[in-house]
Amino acid sequence: MQLTSVMALKPPIEAGEEGIDKVLRAVRTHLNMDVAFVSRFREKDRVFTHVDARGVAPLKPGDVLPLEAGYCKKVVDGVLPELIPDTAKVPLAMAIPETRALPIGAHLSVPVRLTGGRIYGTLCCFSNRADTSLGERDLGMLKVFAELIADRIEDEQRLKDERLRKHRIICAALATAQPNVVYQPIVDLRQGEICGWESLSRFTTEPRRSPDLWFQEAAEAGLGLEMELRAVEKALDGLEQLPAHHYLSVNCSPALFLSRRLPMVLAGYDPRRLVLELTEHSVVSDYGALDDAIGPLRSAGLRLAIDDAGAGYASMRHILQLRPDIIKLDMALTKGIESDSQRRAMASALIAFARETGSSVVAEGVESMADLVTLRRLGADKVQGYLTGRPMPLVLASHWQVPRMPELADPPAV
């Protein structure tokens, strides 16, 4: 057979494709055949999308044959029967070159029909030797499996269509210079003054939704790093307009930490003024690799923060594995802490842990003076929230002053 390969054009394996491979293995082993495959018909040829074989396969996924070569198109056109227990008894089958070349002694093939009756291609099995035990029951079973494969193919196509839709939306957002960046002040509780800013992303294009959903969809579309890097770059653009004694904190995923692109983006900026935040929701599969990637940046003076501490188990793993410079208490823990003994106990434990390990603590989501005073009394170093300043554009951040708070003028009660 003269085969060409299109593997270079084949997209990454999707979950649906892996499911088809499992179905194909089940078909082949149940029928005790040597080779099973799914082929997709195109205008002038057919491509083998999935192949399962006993031993060395005579073809592989991505191989291509002319549409008229072999058995498949002839079966669909009704020229050859779907069930051939012994090819030696079918003269037309014996006239096909592959019958002797492979050889093919027994052959079953049925169309794979998609919704609406459109033929995608075929599901085929063959053995090197004749098998006269094959009958209509086996053919019926193969048709059931073909329906199952058709369902998987359509599910797979829906996933690809959805990924393409998301890709277009994210590309359109990036083309309009999204995301926009705003800055929220971080206030030192001992000084009562701003010591830093967290950069936050905002999106003004359609569809209207929260930033975390934008970044999630960007990752699903394969553009997660591009979206994150855009946010980091735009945040860094404002660093020089912020007071020189203030630091800037930016959010980074493990994938961005592990990429080679982050150090290049950060180059030229004073690392002592930068904090990189890893959120509780970030999935870390290899802490060793992540620690190695962050190490050179931290050695240069950049600090690492773990965000959303107290929101779940993952944040505690991040803290124990990565030994951050800053621990940020999640707003789910700090909001209403003044009147909640359990929240106070948890926050107190995290603050004591931070003190023992040399980390500082930033309490997020602080919206009331009562909560601020409580957190200060518990030993939190800094606060961030609507009470001290909402996220704002750079033009406001560069001149922002913390509202006067008499409670910050006195030392915290011990």
C-alpha positions as CSV (number, residue, x, y, z in Angstrom):
1,M,0.0,0.0,0.0
2,Q,1.3,3.5,-0.8
3,L,0.6,5.4,2.4
4,T,1.2,9.0,3.2
5,S,1.1,10.5,6.7
6,V,-0.8,13.5,8.0
7,M,0.3,13.1,11.6
8,A,2.0,16.5,11.5
9,L,-1.5,18.1,11.0
10,K,-3.2,16.0,13.6
11,P,-4.4,18.0,16.6
12,P,-3.6,17.0,20.2
13,I,-5.5,14.0,21.4
14,E,-8.8,14.9,23.0
15,A,-10.7,12.9,25.7
16,G,-13.2,11.7,23.0
17,E,-10.3,10.3,20.9
18,E,-9.0,8.3,23.8
19,G,-12.5,6.9,24.3
20,I,-12.6,5.8,20.6
21,D,-9.3,4.0,21.1
22,K,-10.8,2.0,24.0
23,V,-14.0,1.1,22.0
24,L,-11.8,0.0,19.1
25,R,-9.7,-2.3,21.3
26,A,-12.9,-3.8,22.7
27,V,-14.2,-4.5,19.2
28,R,-11.1,-6.1,18.0
29,T,-10.6,-8.4,21.0
30,H,-14.2,-9.4,21.2
31,L,-14.2,-10.5,17.6
32,N,-10.7,-11.9,17.9
33,M,-9.5,-10.0,14.8
34,D,-6.0,-8.9,14.0
35,V,-6.7,-5.3,13.1
36,A,-9.5,-2.8,13.8
37,F,-9.6,0.8,12.6
38,V,-11.8,3.8,12.0
39,S,-11.3,5.6,8.7
40,R,-12.6,9.1,7.8
41,F,-13.7,9.7,4.2
42,R,-12.5,12.9,2.6
43,E,-13.1,14.1,-1.0
44,K,-10.5,12.0,-2.7
45,D,-9.0,9.9,0.1
46,R,-9.6,8.4,3.5
47,V,-7.5,8.9,6.6
48,F,-7.1,6.3,9.3
49,T,-8.0,8.2,12.5
50,H,-7.7,5.3,15.0
51,V,-6.0,1.9,14.7
52,D,-5.8,-1.0,17.1
53,A,-3.8,-4.2,16.2
54,R,-2.6,-7.5,17.6
55,G,1.2,-7.3,17.2
56,V,2.7,-4.9,14.6
57,A,0.0,-2.9,12.8
58,P,0.2,-2.7,9.0
59,L,-1.0,1.0,9.2
60,K,-1.1,3.7,11.8
61,P,-3.3,6.7,12.7
62,G,-2.7,9.5,10.2
63,D,-2.0,7.2,7.2
64,V,-3.9,8.0,4.1
65,L,-5.1,5.9,1.2
66,P,-7.0,6.8,-2.0
67,L,-10.8,6.6,-1.4
68,E,-11.3,3.8,-3.9
69,A,-8.4,1.7,-2.6
70,G,-9.2,-1.2,-0.2
71,Y,-12.6,-2.3,1.0
72,C,-14.2,0.6,2.9
73,K,-15.7,2.7,0.1
74,K,-16.8,-0.5,-1.8
75,V,-18.7,-1.7,1.4
76,V,-20.4,1.7,1.8
77,D,-21.4,1.7,-1.9
78,G,-22.8,-1.9,-1.6
79,V,-20.3,-3.4,-4.0
80,L,-18.8,-5.6,-1.2
81,P,-20.8,-7.2,1.6
82,E,-20.3,-5.8,5.1
83,L,-19.6,-9.3,6.4
84,I,-17.0,-11.5,4.7
85,P,-16.0,-14.6,6.8
86,D,-13.7,-15.9,4.0
87,T,-12.4,-13.5,1.4
88,A,-11.3,-16.4,-0.8
89,K,-15.0,-17.0,-1.6
90,V,-15.6,-13.4,-2.8
91,P,-13.9,-12.9,-6.2
92,L,-14.1,-9.0,-5.9
93,A,-12.4,-9.2,-2.6
94,M,-9.6,-11.3,-4.0
95,A,-9.1,-8.8,-6.8
96,I,-8.2,-6.1,-4.2
97,P,-4.3,-5.9,-3.9
98,E,-4.4,-5.6,-0.1
99,T,-6.2,-8.9,0.3
100,R,-3.1,-10.8,-0.6
101,A,-0.5,-8.2,0.5
102,L,-1.6,-8.0,4.2
103,P,-3.2,-10.6,3.9
104,I,-6.9,-10.3,4.7
105,G,-8.7,-13.6,5.3
106,A,-11.9,-12.3,7.0
107,H,-13.3,-8.8,6.9
108,L,-16.2,-6.8,8.6
109,S,-16.9,-3.2,7.8
110,V,-19.9,-0.9,8.6
111,P,-20.5,2.8,7.9
112,V,-20.0,5.3,10.8
113,R,-23.1,7.6,10.4
114,L,-23.4,10.9,12.1
115,T,-26.5,12.8,13.0
116,G,-28.7,13.3,9.9
117,G,-27.3,10.2,8.2
118,R,-24.1,11.8,6.9
119,I,-21.4,9.2,6.5
120,Y,-18.2,10.0,8.4
121,G,-16.3,6.9,7.3
122,T,-16.2,3.3,8.4
123,L,-15.4,1.0,11.3
124,C,-13.5,-2.0,10.0
125,C,-12.0,-5.2,11.3
126,F,-10.0,-7.9,9.6
127,S,-8.1,-11.1,10.3
128,N,-5.2,-12.5,8.4
129,R,-7.0,-15.8,8.2
130,A,-10.6,-16.7,7.3
131,D,-13.0,-17.1,10.2
132,T,-16.2,-18.9,9.2
133,S,-17.6,-18.5,12.8
134,L,-18.4,-14.9,12.0
135,G,-22.1,-14.2,11.5
136,E,-24.9,-11.7,11.5
137,R,-24.7,-11.4,15.3
138,D,-21.1,-10.2,15.1
139,L,-22.1,-7.8,12.3
140,G,-25.0,-6.5,14.5
141,M,-22.6,-5.9,17.4
142,L,-20.2,-4.0,15.1
143,K,-23.0,-1.7,14.0
144,V,-23.7,-1.0,17.7
145,F,-20.1,-0.1,18.2
146,A,-20.2,2.1,15.1
147,E,-23.1,4.1,16.6
148,L,-21.1,4.5,19.8
149,I,-18.1,5.7,17.9
150,A,-20.3,8.1,16.0
151,D,-21.5,9.6,19.3
152,R,-17.9,9.9,20.5
153,I,-16.8,11.6,17.2
154,E,-19.7,14.1,17.5
155,D,-18.8,14.8,21.1
156,E,-15.2,15.3,20.1
157,Q,-16.2,17.7,17.3
158,R,-18.4,19.7,19.7
159,L,-15.4,20.0,22.1
160,K,-13.2,21.2,19.2
161,D,-15.9,23.7,18.1
162,E,-16.2,25.0,21.6
163,R,-12.5,25.4,21.9
164,L,-12.4,27.3,18.6
165,R,-15.2,29.5,19.8
166,K,-13.3,30.3,23.0
167,H,-10.1,30.9,21.0
168,R,-11.9,33.5,18.8
169,I,-13.3,35.3,21.8
170,I,-9.9,35.4,23.6
171,C,-8.1,36.6,20.4
172,A,-10.7,39.3,20.0
173,A,-10.1,40.5,23.6
174,L,-6.4,40.5,23.2
175,A,-6.7,42.4,20.0
176,T,-8.5,45.2,21.9
177,A,-5.7,45.4,24.5
178,Q,-7.6,43.5,27.1
179,P,-7.4,43.1,30.0
180,N,-7.4,46.5,31.6
181,V,-5.4,46.8,34.8
182,V,-6.5,48.4,38.1
183,Y,-4.5,48.7,41.3
184,Q,-5.7,48.1,44.9
185,P,-3.7,49.5,47.8
186,I,-2.1,47.4,50.5
187,V,-1.7,49.2,53.8
188,D,0.9,48.6,56.5
189,L,-0.9,48.4,59.8
190,R,1.9,49.7,61.9
191,Q,2.6,52.8,59.7
192,G,-0.9,53.4,58.6
193,E,0.4,54.0,55.1
194,I,0.3,52.3,51.7
195,C,3.3,50.0,51.2
196,G,2.2,48.2,48.1
197,W,-0.4,47.6,45.4
198,E,-2.0,44.5,43.9
199,S,-2.7,44.7,40.1
200,L,-6.0,43.2,39.1
201,S,-7.4,42.5,35.7
202,R,-10.7,43.9,34.4
203,F,-12.5,43.2,31.1
204,T,-14.8,45.6,29.3
205,T,-15.6,43.5,26.2
206,E,-18.3,41.0,25.7
207,P,-19.3,38.6,27.2
208,R,-19.6,40.4,30.5
209,R,-18.2,38.1,33.2
210,S,-15.7,38.0,36.1
211,P,-12.0,38.1,35.4
212,D,-11.4,34.5,36.7
213,L,-13.8,33.2,34.0
214,W,-11.9,35.1,31.3
215,F,-8.6,33.6,32.4
216,Q,-10.2,30.1,32.7
217,E,-11.5,30.3,29.2
218,A,-8.2,31.6,27.9
219,A,-6.5,28.6,29.4
220,E,-9.1,26.3,27.8
221,A,-8.5,27.9,24.5
222,G,-4.7,27.4,24.7
223,L,-4.1,31.1,25.3
224,G,-3.7,31.2,29.0
225,L,-0.1,32.3,29.0
226,E,-0.7,35.0,26.5
227,M,-3.5,36.5,28.6
228,E,-1.5,36.2,31.8
229,L,1.6,37.8,30.2
230,R,-0.5,40.6,28.8
231,A,-1.9,41.4,32.3
232,V,1.6,41.3,33.9
233,E,3.1,43.5,31.2
234,K,0.3,46.1,31.6
235,A,0.7,46.0,35.4
236,L,4.4,46.6,35.1
237,D,3.9,49.5,32.8
238,G,2.5,51.4,35.8
239,L,5.2,50.5,38.3
240,E,7.3,53.6,37.7
241,Q,4.3,55.9,38.3
242,L,3.8,54.4,41.7
243,P,5.8,55.8,44.7
244,A,9.3,54.3,44.7
245,H,8.9,52.9,48.2
246,H,5.8,50.9,47.1
247,Y,5.9,47.4,45.8
248,L,3.7,45.8,43.1
249,S,2.0,42.4,43.5
250,V,0.9,40.5,40.3
251,N,-0.9,37.2,40.0
252,C,0.9,34.2,38.3
253,S,-0.2,30.7,37.5
254,P,2.2,27.7,37.9
255,A,2.3,27.5,34.1
256,L,3.5,31.1,33.9
257,F,6.2,30.5,36.6
258,L,7.4,27.4,34.7
259,S,7.5,29.1,31.3
260,R,10.7,30.8,30.1
261,R,8.8,33.9,29.3
262,L,8.2,35.3,32.8
263,P,11.9,36.2,33.5
264,M,12.1,38.1,30.2
265,V,9.0,40.1,31.0
266,L,10.3,41.0,34.5
267,A,13.8,41.9,33.2
268,G,14.6,45.6,33.7
269,Y,12.4,46.0,36.7
270,D,13.6,46.3,40.3
271,P,12.9,42.8,41.7
272,R,12.8,44.2,45.2
273,R,9.6,46.1,44.2
274,L,7.9,43.0,42.8
275,V,5.8,40.3,44.5
276,L,4.4,37.3,42.5
277,E,1.2,35.8,43.9
278,L,0.2,32.1,43.5
279,T,-3.5,31.6,44.2
280,E,-5.1,28.8,46.3
281,H,-6.9,27.7,43.2
282,S,-3.7,27.1,41.2
283,V,-3.1,23.4,40.7
284,V,0.6,22.5,41.2
285,S,1.7,19.1,39.9
286,D,5.4,19.4,40.7
287,Y,6.4,21.6,43.6
288,G,10.1,20.8,43.0
289,A,10.0,22.2,39.4
290,L,8.0,25.2,40.5
291,D,10.4,25.9,43.4
292,D,13.4,25.6,41.0
293,A,11.7,28.1,38.6
294,I,11.0,30.7,41.3
295,G,14.4,30.3,43.0
296,P,16.5,32.6,40.7
297,L,13.8,35.3,40.9
298,R,13.7,35.2,44.7
299,S,17.5,35.2,44.9
300,A,17.4,38.4,42.9
301,G,15.1,40.0,45.5
302,L,11.7,39.3,44.2
303,R,9.2,38.0,46.8
304,L,6.6,35.2,46.6
305,A,3.1,35.4,48.1
306,I,0.5,32.7,48.5
307,D,-3.0,34.1,47.9
308,D,-6.3,33.0,49.4
309,A,-4.8,31.3,52.5
310,G,-7.5,29.8,54.6
311,A,-9.8,29.2,51.6
312,G,-8.9,25.6,51.2
313,Y,-6.3,22.8,51.6
314,A,-4.3,23.8,48.4
315,S,-3.2,27.1,49.9
316,M,-1.7,25.2,52.9
317,R,0.2,22.9,50.6
318,H,1.5,25.9,48.7
319,I,2.7,27.5,51.9
320,L,4.4,24.4,53.3
321,Q,6.1,23.5,50.0
322,L,7.1,26.9,48.7
323,R,7.9,28.8,52.0
324,P,6.5,32.2,50.8
325,D,7.6,35.6,51.9
326,I,4.0,36.8,52.2
327,I,0.8,34.9,53.2
328,K,-2.4,36.5,52.1
329,L,-5.5,35.7,54.2
330,D,-8.6,35.1,52.1
331,M,-11.5,37.4,52.5
332,A,-13.7,34.3,53.4
333,L,-11.6,34.2,56.6
334,T,-11.3,37.9,57.3
335,K,-14.8,39.2,56.6
336,G,-16.7,39.4,59.8
337,I,-13.8,38.2,61.9
338,E,-14.5,40.6,64.7
339,S,-17.6,38.7,65.6
340,D,-16.6,35.2,64.7
341,S,-14.4,33.2,67.2
342,Q,-13.7,30.4,64.7
343,R,-12.4,32.9,62.1
344,R,-10.3,34.6,64.7
345,A,-8.8,31.3,65.8
346,M,-7.9,30.3,62.3
347,A,-6.4,33.7,61.4
348,S,-4.5,33.7,64.7
349,A,-3.0,30.3,63.9
350,L,-2.0,31.4,60.4
351,I,-0.5,34.6,61.7
352,A,1.5,32.7,64.4
353,F,2.7,30.3,61.7
354,A,3.8,33.2,59.5
355,R,5.7,34.7,62.4
356,E,7.5,31.5,63.2
357,T,8.5,31.0,59.6
358,G,9.5,34.6,58.8
359,S,6.6,35.4,56.5
360,S,4.5,38.5,56.7
361,V,0.7,38.5,56.6
362,V,-1.7,40.5,54.4
363,A,-5.3,40.3,55.3
364,E,-7.6,40.6,52.2
365,G,-11.2,41.7,51.9
366,V,-11.2,44.1,54.9
367,E,-14.3,46.2,54.6
368,S,-15.0,47.3,58.2
369,M,-13.1,49.1,60.9
370,A,-14.0,46.4,63.4
371,D,-12.4,43.7,61.3
372,L,-9.3,45.8,60.7
373,V,-8.8,46.5,64.4
374,T,-9.3,42.8,65.1
375,L,-6.8,41.7,62.5
376,R,-4.3,44.3,63.8
377,R,-4.7,43.0,67.3
378,L,-4.2,39.4,66.1
379,G,-0.9,40.4,64.5
380,A,-1.6,40.9,60.8
381,D,1.1,43.1,59.2
382,K,-1.0,44.6,56.3
383,V,-4.5,44.9,55.1
384,Q,-6.1,45.1,51.7
385,G,-9.8,45.8,51.0
386,Y,-12.5,48.3,50.2
387,L,-12.0,50.0,53.6
388,T,-8.6,51.3,52.7
389,G,-9.1,51.6,48.9
390,R,-11.0,49.9,46.1
391,P,-9.2,48.8,42.9
392,M,-8.6,51.9,40.9
393,P,-6.9,53.1,37.6
394,L,-3.3,54.0,37.7
395,V,-4.0,57.8,37.4
396,L,-5.8,57.6,40.8
397,A,-3.4,55.1,42.4
398,S,-0.4,57.3,41.8
399,H,-1.9,60.0,44.1
400,W,-4.0,57.9,46.4
401,Q,-3.9,58.5,50.2
402,V,-5.2,56.2,52.8
403,P,-8.3,57.7,54.5
404,R,-7.4,59.0,58.0
405,M,-8.1,56.3,60.6
406,P,-7.6,57.2,64.3
407,E,-7.5,53.4,65.0
408,L,-4.3,53.1,63.1
409,A,-2.6,55.8,65.2
410,D,-2.3,53.7,68.4
411,P,-0.2,50.6,68.7
412,P,-2.2,47.4,68.7
413,A,-3.3,45.9,72.0
414,V,-1.3,42.9,73.0
